[in-house]
Amino acid sequence: MQVGVVGGTIKNHPTAGAALKLLDVSGAQELGQVIAAVGLAQNLAALRALASEGIQRGHMSMHARGLVARVLPDDASQEMRALVLRLLIESKDVKEARALEIYHSLMSPDLQ
């Protein structure tokens, strides 16, 4: 695979230049090695997902974690987040509205 570190997009696109600076690569060969290493890491991650819980289930778990982190208030405890996450996954309805419904039902004074 051919990659470049000078000219073309690198010169005109600030993000490409910033990425190269962040990687601190010395040339095109080293950039190619970084790209190959990232590709191999992604392949290993996919194999792990296939060998463990499966890609779809693993993706849904990851999606649920991100959703809970995004929709619950910042002051929600880690225990509350873990409980909402568990109940959300068990419900098999991994949606923002369902996460908030679970959270509010747990925070309801009737349940405490």
Steps between C-alpha positions, in 0.01 A plus 500: 500500500637836406461792739647848500600760755566802277312687230140469383246483777764511773601850394144632460307319773579613857351185656727274296803702605391495865451122487851450365641729767309311770628165373856638491592279204832552326383413149262315273638157593438557870150635426428184301611290798266693730212450257574127476517469880163672538348266243636195683367631832155544346512145365594365842216694660255353247629148567462555874142616451422195288662261746336645811151644504457567130515821303133598519467437872832669571402799288165531677674492839740770386209704362309464828803613705541808282131578516489477880808721527343757271144521636539464876574817698865569582432455872362146459714258702701221341274250678191664349660500155587131532147413612336699218739336252419149625124561492520665159686203351260255665204690352645448148365848420823700480358844435542840663137518612522157665824590682339816639187308595708249696700777667191698602326189631805425715509858626128502577427558872245215486780248454729633774 
